[in-house]
Amino acid sequence: MSTVQHEVDERTNLISSNKFELLLFRLGNDAVNQRSELFGINVFKVREIVAMPEITAVAGALPHNLGVVNLRGQIIPVIDLPSVVGRTPTTGLNIMLVTEFARSTQGFAVESVEEIVRLDWNQVLSAESSAAGGMVTSIARLDGDAEDTRLAQVLDVEQILRQIAPSGNKDVDSETIGAKLKIKPGAVILAADDSAVARGLIGQALDAISAPYIMCKTGKEAWEKLQVLHAGATAEGKTLRDKVALMLTDLEMPEMDGFTLTRNIKQDDRFKELPVIIHSSLSGTTNEDHVRSVGADAYVAKFVAEELAATIREVITH
């Protein structure tokens, strides 16, 4: 038990240094080069790793859904991850990653698990400007700036779940999202999220409450934009709050994560009065404790538009 607690404490301490742990695994060969590349997922999303249990096929299941398993009394859907990303396992689907993500639990079937590596977020670069895009949010340089560094593709779980279960995707309903947001004229919400799917949903929610916004893809981009907006406000004889009503940020982002972004804001005299809401799929009491430790004003789990809108209203009116 003491060893487990030590590991938990170690991972908690990573938050103060813009670091995280990435679980590396393989899915099989790609169709073009017949190579087995490394893929990754944040350890905070992984509840456990188990040998593939017996799967019960479900009648009428959608593509890429293998069926369900009974794991200690919990029925969990299992997703064929190699199939989703276009890989062919050479030894079979041997391992199941049990993940907790956006208030749901699911199993991802993979060929093999390699290791857990500890990285700085500045070793992780956005993949949207590359051919990776789509289901890959970022590329991790596992050996830092070395010319021959190993690379791992960090999967966009939001995109994958939205793609394989379209019937479960709920678009923003302007009838139920509630009243329009009242903020100072000329001010915007500054938002940051590395997932294209998440940015689209956030944008829909903000549009539905008539909230003007600027969208960023990384914490670093948001931090740099915040400084530009502050400089502009100062030049006009205004305050930052005349330009920015609130910061809305994801946690997992390349280059600078949401914890570091929030801590930078709250420890800087220029920005510390700016309200910050963390909006993340990393749900659970442990992560909510981390949110409070870096000074965020609120935490809301992805993705229920009504809850996001309600939290924004509450924070802005306080």
C-alpha positions in Angstrom: 0.0 0.0 0.0 2.9 2.4 0.8 4.4 1.8 -2.6 1.1 2.6 -4.3 0.7 5.8 -2.3 4.3 6.8 -3.1 3.5 6.3 -6.9 0.3 8.4 -6.5 2.3 11.2 -4.6 5.0 11.2 -7.3 2.5 11.6 -10.1 0.7 14.3 -8.2 4.0 16.2 -7.8 4.4 16.2 -11.6 1.7 18.8 -11.8 4.0 21.4 -10.3 6.6 21.0 -13.0 4.7 20.8 -16.3 5.4 17.0 -16.5 3.2 14.0 -17.1 3.4 10.3 -17.6 2.6 8.6 -21.0 1.7 5.0 -21.3 3.2 3.6 -24.5 1.7 0.8 -26.4 1.7 -0.8 -29.9 -1.3 -1.5 -32.2 0.3 -3.5 -35.0 1.7 -2.7 -38.5 0.5 0.1 -40.7 -0.6 -0.7 -44.2 2.1 1.3 -46.0 5.4 0.7 -44.3 4.5 -2.5 -42.4 6.0 -0.9 -39.2 4.7 -1.1 -35.7 4.8 2.5 -34.3 4.4 3.7 -30.7 1.2 5.2 -29.5 0.5 6.8 -26.1 -2.2 7.9 -23.7 -1.9 9.9 -20.5 -1.5 7.6 -17.5 -4.1 9.6 -15.6 -6.7 8.3 -18.0 -5.8 4.6 -17.4 -7.5 2.9 -14.5 -5.8 -0.5 -15.1 -4.1 -2.7 -17.6 -5.3 -6.3 -17.9 -4.8 -9.4 -20.1 -7.6 -9.5 -22.6 -10.6 -11.1 -21.0 -13.3 -13.1 -22.8 -15.4 -10.7 -24.8 -19.1 -11.1 -25.4 -20.1 -9.9 -28.8 -23.1 -7.6 -28.8 -25.8 -7.9 -31.5 -25.9 -4.9 -33.8 -22.7 -3.4 -32.5 -21.2 -0.5 -34.3 -17.9 -0.9 -36.3 -14.8 -1.1 -34.1 -16.9 -2.2 -31.1 -15.7 -5.7 -30.1 -18.4 -6.2 -27.5 -18.4 -6.1 -23.7 -16.5 -7.7 -20.8 -17.5 -8.3 -17.2 -14.7 -6.8 -15.1 -15.3 -7.4 -11.4 -19.0 -6.8 -11.8 -18.8 -3.8 -14.2 -19.9 -4.3 -17.8 -17.4 -2.4 -20.0 -17.5 -1.9 -23.8 -14.3 -2.9 -25.6 -13.0 -0.9 -28.6 -10.8 -2.4 -31.2 -8.2 0.4 -31.2 -5.9 -1.0 -34.0 -9.0 -1.1 -36.2 -9.9 2.5 -35.4 -6.5 3.8 -36.4 -5.8 1.5 -39.3 -3.3 -0.9 -37.8 -3.1 -4.7 -38.1 -1.9 -6.6 -35.0 0.6 -9.4 -35.8 0.2 -11.3 -32.5 -3.5 -10.4 -31.8 -5.3 -8.2 -29.3 -3.6 -9.3 -26.2 -4.1 -6.4 -23.7 -7.0 -4.3 -22.6 -6.5 -0.7 -21.3 -9.3 0.2 -19.0 -9.8 3.9 -19.2 -11.9 6.5 -17.4 -12.6 9.4 -19.6 -15.3 12.1 -19.6 -17.4 10.3 -17.0 -17.3 7.0 -18.9 -15.4 3.8 -18.6 -14.3 1.7 -21.6 -11.7 -0.8 -22.6 -9.3 -0.3 -25.5 -7.9 -3.5 -27.0 -4.2 -3.1 -28.0 -1.5 -5.5 -29.2 1.1 -4.9 -26.5 2.1 -2.4 -23.8 5.7 -1.1 -23.8 6.4 1.1 -20.8 5.5 4.3 -18.9 7.7 7.3 -19.7 7.9 10.6 -17.8 8.0 13.6 -20.1 7.9 17.4 -19.9 5.0 18.8 -21.9 7.4 20.8 -23.9 8.6 17.5 -25.4 5.1 17.2 -26.9 4.2 19.1 -30.1 0.8 19.6 -31.6 0.1 17.3 -34.5 -2.6 19.3 -36.2 -0.2 21.0 -38.6 1.2 17.6 -39.7 -0.2 14.7 -41.6 -0.9 13.0 -38.3 -3.9 15.2 -37.4 -7.3 13.6 -37.0 -7.2 11.0 -34.2 -3.7 12.2 -33.0 -3.5 15.4 -31.0 0.3 15.5 -30.6 3.6 13.9 -31.2 5.8 13.1 -28.2 9.6 13.3 -28.6 10.5 10.5 -26.1 14.2 11.3 -26.0 14.0 15.1 -26.0 15.7 17.1 -28.7 18.0 14.3 -29.8 18.1 14.0 -33.6 17.2 10.3 -33.5 14.6 10.6 -30.8 11.9 8.0 -30.7 8.4 9.4 -31.5 5.1 8.4 -30.1 1.6 9.5 -31.3 -0.6 10.7 -28.5 -4.2 9.7 -29.4 -7.2 12.0 -29.2 -9.5 9.9 -27.2 -12.3 12.5 -27.6 -12.2 12.1 -31.4 -12.0 8.4 -31.2 -15.0 8.0 -28.9 -17.0 10.5 -30.9 -16.2 8.7 -34.2 -17.1 5.2 -33.0 -20.3 6.1 -31.1 -21.9 8.9 -33.1 -25.3 8.1 -31.6 -24.0 9.1 -28.2 -22.8 12.5 -29.4 -25.1 15.2 -28.1 -24.9 18.5 -30.0 -25.5 21.7 -28.0 -29.2 22.5 -27.5 -29.8 26.2 -27.5 -33.2 25.6 -25.8 -31.7 23.9 -22.7 -28.4 25.6 -22.3 -29.9 28.6 -20.5 -29.7 32.4 -20.6 -27.3 34.4 -22.7 -24.0 35.3 -20.9 -23.7 38.9 -19.8 -20.1 40.1 -19.9 -18.4 43.5 -20.3 -18.8 44.8 -23.9 -15.5 44.1 -25.8 -14.4 41.3 -23.5 -14.0 37.8 -24.6 -13.5 34.3 -23.2 -10.0 32.9 -23.9 -10.2 29.2 -24.3 -7.6 26.5 -24.8 -7.9 22.9 -25.9 -5.7 20.7 -28.1 -8.6 18.5 -29.3 -10.3 19.7 -32.5 -13.5 17.9 -31.4 -13.4 19.6 -28.0 -12.8 23.0 -29.5 -15.8 22.5 -31.8 -18.1 21.5 -28.9 -16.8 24.4 -26.7 -17.4 26.8 -29.6 -21.0 25.6 -30.0 -21.6 26.0 -26.3 -20.2 29.5 -26.2 -22.1 30.5 -29.3 -25.3 29.3 -27.8 -24.9 31.6 -24.8 -23.7 34.5 -27.1 -20.2 34.6 -25.5 -17.5 36.0 -27.7 -14.3 33.9 -27.5 -10.8 33.4 -28.8 -9.8 29.7 -29.2 -6.2 28.4 -28.7 -4.8 25.0 -29.4 -2.2 24.8 -26.5 -1.6 26.3 -23.1 1.5 28.0 -24.4 -0.5 29.7 -27.2 -3.1 30.8 -24.7 -0.4 32.2 -22.3 1.2 34.1 -25.2 -2.2 35.5 -26.3 -3.0 36.6 -22.8 0.2 38.7 -22.7 -0.6 40.2 -26.1 -4.1 41.1 -24.8 -2.7 42.6 -21.6 -0.3 44.7 -23.6 -3.1 45.9 -25.8 -5.3 46.8 -22.9 -2.5 48.7 -21.2 -1.8 50.7 -24.4 -5.5 51.7 -24.4 -5.5 52.7 -20.8 -7.7 49.7 -19.9 -7.3 46.6 -17.7 -7.0 43.0 -18.7 -10.5 42.3 -17.5 -11.8 44.9 -20.1 -10.4 42.5 -22.7 -10.7 39.0 -21.2 -13.6 38.0 -19.0 -12.4 34.5 -18.2 -9.9 31.8 -19.1 -11.3 28.3 -20.0 -8.6 25.7 -20.3 -8.2 21.9 -20.8 -5.5 20.1 -18.7 -3.7 17.9 -21.3 -2.1 20.1 -23.9 1.2 20.0 -25.7 4.0 22.5 -24.8 2.2 23.8 -21.7 -0.5 21.9 -19.8 -3.6 23.5 -18.1 -2.1 23.2 -14.6 1.0 25.2 -15.6 -1.1 27.7 -17.5 -3.4 28.2 -14.5 -0.5 28.5 -12.1 1.2 31.0 -14.3 -1.9 33.2 -14.4 -2.6 33.0 -10.7 1.1 33.7 -9.7 1.4 36.7 -12.0 0.3 40.1 -10.6 -0.9 41.2 -14.0 -3.3 38.3 -14.4 -4.1 36.8 -10.9 -7.6 38.4 -10.7 -8.6 36.7 -14.0 -11.1 33.8 -13.3 -9.9 30.4 -14.6 -12.1 27.4 -15.3 -10.5 24.1 -16.0 -12.6 22.0 -18.4 -11.2 18.4 -18.7 -11.9 14.8 -19.4 -9.6 13.9 -16.5 -12.5 13.7 -14.0 -12.4 12.4 -10.5 -11.7 13.8 -7.0 -7.9 13.5 -7.3 -7.8 15.7 -10.4 -10.3 18.1 -8.8 -7.9 18.4 -5.8 -5.1 19.2 -8.2 -7.2 21.9 -9.8 -7.7 23.6 -6.4 -4.0 23.3 -5.7 -3.1 25.5 -8.7 -5.7 28.2 -7.8 -8.4 27.6 -10.5 -11.7 29.1 -9.7 -13.8 26.1 -10.9 -13.6 22.7 -12.5 -16.1 21.2 -14.9 -15.9 17.7 -16.5 -16.3 17.3 -20.2 -18.7 17.4 -21.9 -22.1 18.6 -20.9 -22.8 22.0 -22.5 -25.4 23.0 -19.9 -22.9 22.3 -17.0 -20.2 24.3 -18.8 -22.5 27.2 -19.4 -23.8 27.2 -15.8 -20.2 27.1 -14.4 -19.2 30.0 -16.7 -22.1 32.1 -15.5 -21.4 31.3 -11.8 -17.7 32.2 -12.0 -18.3 35.4 -14.0 -21.0 36.7 -11.7 -18.9 36.2 -8.5 
